[in-house]
């Protein structure tokens, strides 16, 4: 199909600067209450529930800096001939529990880009890998996100 321009393809392997997140007991408790957690360790803020990272790793930006999908724009979204961006799925592997006082560093990398023809037209798939570690380098999680551009 040849939809992906060379300039966009050259972005594979590029990363955003690390995002630093300080985990507080209060943030864990707020998240646990908001998501109706039932385990005491989450409600007391002793440990973060697994999906805690989903919100914690979202940058806080003004509304006018959000894309049409409600997600903050990123430098890792290449200029493509197709413009409608949709979520394509997320897979997360956890290696370490998240506790209050942890300082996390998350690095997002555009790890792959490929095209397919769907039943309703051409699609471009963007695959991002987010590596989350403690400030001391201990691996916490790896998230692989796919975005579909049509």
N, C-alpha and C positions, 0 to 999 in steps of 0.2 A: 504494500500500500504506500509506503514512503511518506507518511504524514508527519513524522517527527523531524524537524529541522536539525541540521548538524549542530547549531549553536545550543539547542535544547539538549540534545544527546550528550554534548560535552559537559553538561552539568551533573551527569551521573557521578557520584562520589563526593559531590560538594556537601558541606555541612554548615549549619547555622552556628553562631557562637554558642558556647555552653550556657544553658539556663540554670541559674542557682536558685534552689528552693530550700528555705529553712522550714522544717516541719515542727509545728507547735502542737502541744496537747489540745489547746483550744480549737485549732483548725480540724484536728481529728474528731473531736467531739461534735463540732458543728456539722461536719460531713456525715458523721454516723447518725446523728439525729435526723438530718435532712433526707437520708437514704433509708431510714427506718431499720437500722441495724438492730439485731437482737442480742448479740453476744456482748457480755459485760466488758471484755477487754477493749472492744471498739467504743462502746458508750462511755467508758471511763477515760478513753484517750490513751490507753496503754500501748495500743498498736493500731495502725491504720488498716482499714478494710482494703481488699485488693484493688477495687476501682478508685480508690482515693487519688491515685496518680493521674487519672483521666482529667480531673479538674485542676489538680495542683500544677500540672505542666502546661496549662493554658496561660499564655501571656495576658496580663491585664493591660488592655489598650482602650482608648476612647472609641465610642460607637462608630465614628466616621472612619476608623481604621479597620473595621471588620469588612470582610468580603460579602458577596451576596448570599453566601451559605451561612453567615453568622460566625465564621471562624476568622481569626486574625490573619491578615495577609502575611505571606512568608516570602523570603528571598529565594526559597527553593521551589517556587512554582514557575516553571519555564514558560516563555511565550510560545503558545501552541496555536495551530490553526483552528482547533476546536476550543470552545470557550466555556461550556457548561461543566462545572466541577461538582462531582457527587462523591459521597462516601462509598467506599468499596469494601470496607471490612477492616477489622483490627484483630491481631493475635498478640497476646502478651504472655511472656514467661517471667515468673518471679523467682528470684534466687535468694532474697534476703527480706526479712520482715521490716516494715517501716515503723519506726518508733519516734516518739517526741524527742526533739533535740537533734535528730538526724539532719545533716545538711547534704542535700542531693544535688548532683550536677547531671543534667540531661543534655545529650547532644543528638540533634536530629540530622540525619544524612539522607539525601536522595540516593537510594541504593539501586534502583532499576527503573526502566521506562520501556514499555513495549506496546504494540498495537494489536488490535483484533477487529474483526468485522462482526458486529452483533446483528441480531434480527432486524434492528431498526437503524442500522448504519454503523459507521466507523467509530471506534473507541480507542482512547489512549489510556493506558494504566500507568500511574505513577506510584512507585513503592518507596516508602520512607521507613528507615530503621531509627528508632529512638533508643539510645543506650543510656541507662540510668545507673549511676554509681554514687556511692557516698563520697564525701570530700576526700576521704583517705584512700579511695580507689576500689572499695569493695563493690562488687556487682550487685545491684538491687533488682533490676528488671530490664527486659528487652521487649520493646513493642514494635511490631511491624504493622504499618498502616498502608492501606491501598486507597488511592483516590482514582476515580474514573472520570475522564474528560470526554465529553461528547459534543 
